[in-house]
Amino acid sequence: MQLLQPSTATSLNVTIYPVFSSSSFVECNLTKLRHTATSGAYDDCIAGVATPQIALAKGKYWIVPSTYNPGMEARFKIIVYSSVKEFEVKGLSN
């Protein structure tokens, strides 16, 4: 994940959670789920943060970007790399 306007004043994290067949964003309490991958502790690296390279099983996942300070908002981009030819990334909007 990278901020569109890089800043060392904003500490970032990105975490990936599995989506179970009956869950939706509204119903899903991410604090109770075990994450699949995380960028680790919040980091203020100007280049952004990344998860380690991992193989994900076929399925759906939530990619959750966050800042250390609650309520802080910033424009960002998420870059996804895949060795699979066909995959889909969908975004949510407010």
C-alpha positions in Angstrom: 0.0 0.0 0.0 1.3 3.5 -0.9 -0.1 6.9 0.0 -0.8 9.0 -3.1 0.9 11.9 -1.2 3.8 10.2 0.6 4.3 11.4 4.2 6.4 10.1 7.0 3.8 11.5 9.4 1.4 8.7 8.6 2.1 5.3 9.9 0.5 2.5 7.8 -0.4 -1.2 7.9 -2.1 -3.5 5.5 -3.5 -6.9 6.6 -5.2 -9.6 4.6 -8.0 -11.7 6.1 -9.9 -14.7 4.6 -13.5 -14.2 3.8 -15.8 -17.1 4.8 -18.7 -18.0 2.6 -21.3 -16.6 4.9 -19.6 -13.4 5.9 -20.0 -9.9 4.5 -18.1 -6.8 5.5 -21.0 -5.6 7.7 -21.2 -9.0 9.6 -17.5 -9.7 9.8 -15.7 -8.6 12.9 -12.1 -8.6 11.8 -10.7 -8.3 15.3 -11.9 -11.9 15.9 -10.4 -13.4 12.7 -6.9 -14.6 12.3 -5.1 -12.7 9.5 -3.5 -14.5 6.5 -0.8 -11.9 6.0 0.2 -8.5 7.4 2.8 -5.8 6.7 3.7 -6.1 10.4 3.9 -3.2 12.9 2.7 0.2 11.7 5.4 1.8 9.6 6.0 5.4 8.4 8.2 4.3 5.5 7.8 6.9 2.7 7.7 4.0 0.1 4.6 2.4 1.8 4.1 -1.0 3.3 3.9 -4.5 1.9 3.0 -8.0 3.1 5.6 -10.8 2.6 5.1 -12.8 -0.7 2.7 -15.6 0.1 0.6 -18.1 -1.8 -3.1 -17.7 -1.1 -5.5 -20.5 -1.5 -8.4 -20.0 -3.9 -11.1 -17.9 -2.3 -12.0 -14.4 -1.3 -10.0 -12.1 1.0 -10.3 -8.7 2.6 -7.3 -6.4 2.1 -7.6 -3.9 5.0 -5.4 -0.8 4.9 -5.2 1.2 8.1 -3.4 4.1 9.7 -2.0 4.1 13.3 -4.1 7.1 14.4 -7.8 6.5 14.4 -9.8 8.8 12.2 -6.9 9.7 9.9 -7.8 9.6 6.3 -5.5 9.6 3.3 -5.7 8.6 -0.4 -3.8 5.4 -1.2 -3.2 2.8 -3.8 -2.9 -0.9 -3.3 -0.8 -2.9 -5.8 -1.5 -6.6 -6.1 0.9 -9.0 -7.8 -0.2 -12.5 -9.0 1.2 -15.4 -10.8 -2.4 -16.5 -11.7 -3.7 -15.1 -15.0 -7.3 -14.7 -13.9 -8.1 -13.0 -10.6 -10.3 -10.1 -9.6 -9.8 -7.2 -7.2 -12.9 -5.3 -6.1 -13.0 -2.2 -4.0 -15.6 -0.9 -1.6 -16.7 2.7 -1.5 -18.4 4.7 1.2 
